Structures are given as structure tokens and as C-alpha cells.
Amino acid sequence: MPLCSAILKKIKQISPRRYLMFLLHVTFEVKEGKREELLKKLSELQVAEKTRKEKGNYDYTYFLPVDGRNIVFLTELWESREDQQIHLQSEHIKAWAAVKGDYVENTTLKMYDGAAEVD
């Protein structure tokens, strides 16, 4: 089952109403030779684990390109933009923001509003 379908199935189990969700796709261009250090730091800060417990978060997952490039992709799926904005004020995200520049050269952020489910 594709990842998005699995997430949607999980959401439907939580509540049968149809959601207009908020999706972020973040691309971190990592400094040369820093990708493993970055992943270790994210793990130490427990960014993903803590975020997944936040109100309104349905998914927070890192992906690595199979070709080994110095890039880390992040997908975030939220019930609403408001929930995601509250997330930005959390202590673990503030801690991540304080050290991000040690590992990341550039960040690209794409935001998407979900459409109502189409039957």
C-alpha cells in the first residue's frame, strides 16, 4: 500500500470525517560529509519522535535518496496549518533550529493544502 494511502487509512480510523490536511515537503541540502552527523543529531534531539506525538500530526518522516546525494527529504502531514505552526514553537524544534546551520546549506519548503477526498 502506498505511504499516502496508508496514512489516509490511519486518519479514517481516527475519525470518519473527511479531512482537508496540510502537507509539507522539505528538502535539506546537507553540507558535504555531514549527512550522517545530521541524522545522528536529529535522533539525539528526538525531533521525529516528539513531533509524531504532537496534536494534529499524522506523519513526520525523513527519506534519503537512493543515489547517496547529500540531501535529506522530510514529509510532514498535519491536520491543519495551525497545528503545524504551533509545532514550530516546540522546544525540540527550537533546539533543532539552533544547530541546523551546522549541517544544512539550504532548505527548500513546499506546502500543500489537501483536497477533500474524492470518491
N, C-alpha and C positions, 0 to 999 in steps of 0.2 A: 504494500500500500504506500503510495507516495507520502512524503512527510506532511505536506499541507492537508491531505485527506485525513491522515491520522490525527492531526491537530484538530481539524474541524469535527471529527467524530468525538474526540475528547470533550470539546466545547459543548456539543449537543447533549452529552451525558450530564454535564454540569447543569445546563438549563436548556429546555426545549425551545426557548425563543430564538429568533434569528438575530444574529449579531452583525453590526457594522463595525468591524475591528480596525485596528491601526497597526500597520506593519512597517518596520524599519529594516533596511538593508544597509549595513555599514561595511565599508571596505577600509581596512587599516593597511597602509603601505608601510611595512616594517623596515627599520634600518638594517643595513647589511649585517648579517650574522647575529641578529638579535631576536629572531623568531622564537627560538626555544626559551630564551630568557623571558620574553613577553608572556608566553604561555605559562611558564612557571610562576611569574608574578601574578597573573590573573587567578591562578589556582590558589596561591598564598592568600590573596585578598578575598577569595571565595566570591568573586563577582557573580558568576553564573548561579551558584548555589543559593546565594542570598536573594538575587533578583527573582529567581523562579518561585520564591516564597512570597513575593510582594503581591499586594492586592492588584488584580487586573492583569497580571502577567500570565500568558498561556505558553510562551516559548521564549527561550533565550539560549541560542546555540551558536557555537563557533564552528567554522568549517575551514579546512586547509586545502588549497589547490593541489591536485594530484601531481602537478609538474614541479612541485617544490619551490615555487616562487616565494619571495619574501612578502607574502600577503596573508592576512587573516580576515575572513569574512565573518560577519555576525548578523544573525537574523533575530529580531525581537518582534514578538506578536503580543499586542496588548488589547484589552477590551476597549480602551479609549485613549485618546491623546492625553487627556487629563491624568490618567494613571501613569502614563509614560513620563509626563512632566514631573509628577511627584517623585518618581523613581530617580530622576536626576538630582534630587536633593538628599538622597540617602547617603549614609556615611561611607558605605563601600564604594559608591560611585565617586564621591569626593576624594577618597583615597586613591582610586584609580586615576582620576584626573590629575592628581598631584604628581604622578610618576609617568604618565602616558608619554610625555615628551622624551623620556629616556629611551623609548623603544620604537616610537611611531614617527615617521617622517610626514605623512599626510593621511588625512581621513576624508573619505567621501561618504556622504549620508544621503540616502534616498528614502523618502517617506511615501507611504501609500495608505489611502483610506479604503477600507473594504466595501464591497458592494453587497447588497442584500443577496442572500442565497438564491440562486436561480434553479428552479426545479426543472 
